């Protein structure tokens, strides 16, 4: 049984992530307004936190351990396909978000038999280790062409990106998945304190937003044109992250209605993520403009048609999904990210 509020929250996170990912390919300037950067930076932590929530919900719905592991490897499969077939780069190197979610799920699955206290310690350790690895963070992240896979020794740099300075390294991001799992598992108990949880979350978000807007907290520079402020994750940014997590914790027990389209995006998040990368590579270049002749209307047309194609793909997925599941075509479902 699906939880509508989770699909809706994930859907909004996906929509924000799509806009953030497409921004560098549509906007020719190495610039993004501060509050828009903060808005873009909201999607990834929410999306990753919800991966832990979804893992717990799948467990509660009777999914066996084997099915949970298969789902993690399905996400890993899509991560590899995107790198190899779309970007034509070496897999397991840049540590895009799908790699992180797959690895984070496998890490969380590996500690399911331990107590919640141990899980909490594991999550905290992952996050605290950020301070220890910060001096090893390499802000430059070069994508290697696929032919380099066999011609270069990539073991050490790959591990470095996986744990420290890829787009989404295991440290600290996997800790957010474990937190999501724990929050979902204990959501009934936490609901007794829902008002305090919501108010605390809003306060943390506002405090960080004010500090950030007034330059008390400095923003990291853009990384390869990408605008999010968590390259790398800073201690101050964690205030914002946990503020978001507290608000989501409140919403887990909220009986959401409406937002049907957004909920569908959350339901089909994996295939939607794949198709948006495909469109970024093969469709958005049609709308690239130089800084000298930038036209905002052409920019907005590119953004709107980009989303329109994604919504059309979503409509197709909505039609084919019942047919595939009714005939139990597991291999087809796996390949479609269902």
C-alpha positions in Angstrom: 0.0 0.0 0.0 1.4 3.4 -1.0 1.4 6.4 1.2 0.1 9.4 -0.8 2.0 12.0 1.2 5.3 10.3 0.5 4.6 10.2 -3.3 3.6 13.9 -3.2 6.7 15.0 -1.3 9.0 12.9 -3.5 7.2 14.3 -6.6 7.9 17.9 -5.5 11.5 16.9 -4.8 11.9 15.4 -8.3 10.4 18.5 -10.0 12.9 20.7 -8.1 15.7 18.3 -8.9 14.8 18.3 -12.6 14.9 22.1 -12.7 18.2 22.3 -10.8 19.8 19.7 -13.2 18.5 21.4 -16.3 19.5 24.9 -15.2 23.2 24.7 -16.2 22.2 23.5 -19.7 19.7 26.3 -20.3 21.2 29.3 -18.6 24.6 30.3 -20.0 25.8 32.4 -17.0 27.8 31.1 -14.1 25.2 32.7 -11.8 22.1 31.8 -9.9 20.2 34.0 -7.4 20.9 33.0 -3.8 17.4 32.0 -2.8 17.0 30.0 -6.0 20.2 28.1 -5.2 18.8 27.3 -1.8 15.5 26.2 -3.4 17.5 23.9 -5.7 19.4 22.6 -2.7 16.3 21.3 -1.1 15.6 18.5 -3.5 18.5 16.1 -2.9 18.3 15.7 0.9 14.6 15.3 0.7 14.9 12.7 -2.1 17.6 10.7 -0.2 15.8 10.9 3.1 12.7 9.5 1.5 14.7 6.6 0.1 15.0 5.4 3.7 11.4 6.1 4.4 10.4 4.0 1.3 12.6 1.2 2.4 10.8 1.0 5.7 7.4 1.2 4.1 8.4 -1.7 1.7 9.4 -3.7 4.7 6.1 -3.0 6.4 4.2 -4.0 3.3 5.7 -7.5 3.4 8.6 -7.1 0.9 11.2 -9.8 1.6 14.8 -9.0 2.0 15.5 -10.3 -1.5 13.1 -7.8 -3.0 14.6 -4.9 -1.1 18.1 -5.8 -2.4 16.8 -6.2 -6.0 15.3 -2.7 -5.8 18.7 -1.3 -4.7 20.4 -3.1 -7.6 17.7 -1.9 -10.0 18.6 1.7 -9.0 22.3 0.9 -9.5 21.5 -0.6 -12.9 19.9 2.7 -14.0 22.9 4.7 -12.6 25.2 2.6 -14.8 23.0 2.9 -17.9 22.8 6.6 -17.6 26.6 7.0 -17.3 27.5 4.5 -20.0 24.7 4.9 -22.6 23.7 8.5 -22.2 26.8 10.4 -20.9 29.3 7.9 -22.3 31.5 8.2 -19.2 33.1 5.7 -16.8 30.6 4.3 -14.3 31.2 4.2 -10.6 33.2 7.4 -10.8 31.3 10.7 -10.5 28.9 9.2 -7.9 25.6 10.7 -9.2 22.6 10.5 -7.0 21.3 7.1 -8.2 24.6 5.5 -7.1 24.2 7.1 -3.7 20.7 5.9 -3.2 21.6 2.3 -4.3 24.6 2.2 -1.9 22.7 3.9 0.9 19.9 1.4 0.6 22.4 -1.5 0.7 24.1 0.0 3.7 20.8 0.4 5.5 19.7 -3.1 4.6 22.9 -4.5 6.0 22.1 -3.0 9.4 18.4 -3.9 9.6 19.0 -6.6 12.2 20.7 -4.1 14.6 18.8 -2.0 17.1 17.6 1.5 16.3 20.2 2.9 18.6 23.0 1.3 16.5 21.3 2.6 13.3 21.2 6.1 14.8 24.9 5.9 15.7 25.7 4.7 12.2 23.8 7.7 10.7 25.5 10.2 13.0 28.9 8.8 12.3 28.4 9.1 8.6 27.5 12.8 9.1 30.2 13.6 11.6 32.8 12.1 9.3 32.2 15.0 6.9 34.3 17.2 9.1 37.2 14.7 9.0 37.1 14.3 5.2 36.6 18.0 4.4 40.3 18.6 3.9 40.4 15.7 1.3 37.5 17.2 -0.7 38.5 17.9 -4.3 36.1 20.4 -5.8 37.1 19.6 -9.3 35.3 16.5 -10.7 36.3 15.5 -14.2 34.1 13.0 -16.1 36.2 10.4 -17.9 35.2 9.0 -21.3 34.1 5.4 -21.3 37.3 4.2 -23.1 39.3 5.3 -20.0 37.6 2.4 -18.0 40.2 -0.1 -19.2 43.1 2.3 -19.9 43.5 3.9 -16.5 43.8 2.8 -12.9 40.6 4.2 -11.5 40.2 2.2 -8.2 41.6 4.9 -5.9 39.9 7.9 -7.5 36.6 6.0 -7.8 36.7 5.2 -4.1 37.6 8.8 -3.3 34.5 10.0 -5.2 32.3 7.3 -3.7 33.1 8.3 -0.1 34.3 11.9 -0.2 33.8 14.2 -3.1 31.7 12.7 -5.9 28.4 14.5 -6.7 26.8 12.7 -3.8 29.4 10.8 -1.7 28.4 8.2 0.9 29.8 10.5 3.6 27.6 12.2 4.8 24.6 11.4 2.5 24.0 7.8 3.4 23.4 8.9 6.9 20.3 10.7 5.7 18.9 7.5 4.3 19.3 5.8 7.6 17.6 8.7 9.4 14.7 8.4 6.9 14.3 4.7 7.8 14.3 5.4 11.5 11.9 8.3 11.3 9.4 6.1 9.3 9.8 3.2 11.6 9.0 5.4 14.7 6.5 7.8 13.0 3.6 6.8 15.2 5.5 7.7 18.3 6.9 10.9 16.7 3.4 11.9 15.7 2.5 12.6 19.4 5.0 15.5 19.2 4.0 16.7 15.7 3.4 20.3 16.6 6.9 20.6 18.2 8.5 18.8 15.3 6.9 21.1 12.7 7.7 24.3 14.5 11.3 23.1 15.1 11.7 22.3 11.5 10.3 25.6 10.3 12.6 27.5 12.8 15.7 25.6 11.6 14.8 26.4 7.9 14.2 30.0 8.7 17.4 30.5 10.8 19.5 29.0 8.0 17.7 31.0 5.3 18.3 34.2 7.2 22.0 33.5 7.8 22.5 32.4 4.2 20.6 35.4 2.7 22.7 37.9 4.8 25.9 36.2 3.9 26.6 35.1 7.5 26.8 31.6 6.1 28.7 31.7 2.8 27.6 29.6 -0.2 29.9 27.2 -1.9 30.8 28.2 -5.5 29.0 26.6 -8.4 30.4 23.2 -9.3 30.7 22.6 -13.0 27.8 25.0 -13.5 25.6 23.2 -10.9 24.0 25.6 -8.4 23.4 23.5 -5.3 25.2 24.8 -2.2 26.1 21.4 -0.8 29.3 20.8 -2.8 30.5 20.0 -0.1 28.0 19.7 2.7 28.8 22.1 5.4 27.9 22.0 9.1 25.7 25.1 8.7 23.8 23.5 5.8 22.9 20.6 8.1 20.6 23.0 10.0 18.6 23.4 6.8 18.7 19.7 6.0 17.3 18.6 9.4 14.8 21.4 9.3 13.5 19.8 6.1 13.6 16.4 7.7 11.5 17.6 10.6 8.9 19.1 8.3 8.7 15.8 6.3 8.4 13.9 9.6 5.3 16.0 10.4 3.9 15.4 6.9 4.3 11.6 7.1 1.2 11.3 9.2 -0.7 14.0 7.3 -3.5 12.7 5.1 -2.7 14.5 1.9 -5.3 15.0 -0.9 -5.0 16.5 -4.3 -1.6 17.0 -6.1 -2.5 13.9 -8.2 0.0 14.8 -10.9 2.8 15.5 -8.4 2.0 12.2 -6.6 2.3 10.3 -9.9 5.8 11.8 -10.4 6.8 10.6 -7.0 5.4 7.2 -7.8 7.4 6.9 -11.0 10.4 8.7 -9.7 13.0 6.3 -11.1 11.8 6.3 -14.8 11.1 10.0 -14.6 14.7 10.6 -13.4 16.0 8.5 -16.3 14.0 10.3 -18.9 14.9 13.8 -17.7 18.6 12.9 -18.0 17.9 11.6 -21.5 16.2 14.9 -22.4 19.0 17.0 -20.8 21.5 15.3 -23.1 19.6 15.2 -26.3 16.8 17.8 -26.1 18.1 20.8 -24.1 21.1 21.5 -26.3 18.5 22.7 -28.9 17.9 25.7 -26.5 21.4 26.5 -25.6 22.2 30.2 -25.9 25.4 32.2 -25.6 25.7 35.0 -23.0 25.8 37.6 -25.8 22.3 36.8 -27.3 20.5 35.3 -24.4 16.7 35.5 -24.8 14.6 34.9 -21.7 11.5 33.9 -23.6 13.5 31.2 -25.6 14.8 30.1 -22.2 11.3 29.8 -20.7 10.1 28.0 -23.8 12.9 25.4 -23.4 12.0 24.9 -19.7 8.3 24.6 -20.4 8.6 22.1 -23.3 11.2 20.2 -21.3 8.6 19.7 -18.5 5.9 19.0 -21.1 7.8 16.0 -22.5 8.4 14.7 -19.0 4.6 14.9 -18.3 3.9 13.1 -21.6 6.3 10.3 -20.6 4.5 10.2 -17.2 1.2 9.7 -18.9 2.6 6.8 -20.9 4.0 5.2 -17.7 0.6 5.6 -16.1 -1.0 3.6 -18.9 1.5 0.8 -19.3 2.2 0.2 -15.6 -1.1 -1.6 -14.8 -0.8 -3.8 -17.9 2.8 -4.8 -17.0 1.9 -5.6 -13.4 -1.2 -7.5 -14.3 0.8 -9.8 -16.5 3.6 -10.0 -14.0 6.3 -9.1 -16.5 9.0 -8.7 -13.9 11.8 -8.3 -16.3 10.0 -5.5 -18.2 9.1 -3.8 -14.9 12.7 -3.9 -13.8 13.9 -2.3 -17.0 11.2 0.4 -16.8 12.1 1.2 -13.2 8.8 0.0 -11.8 
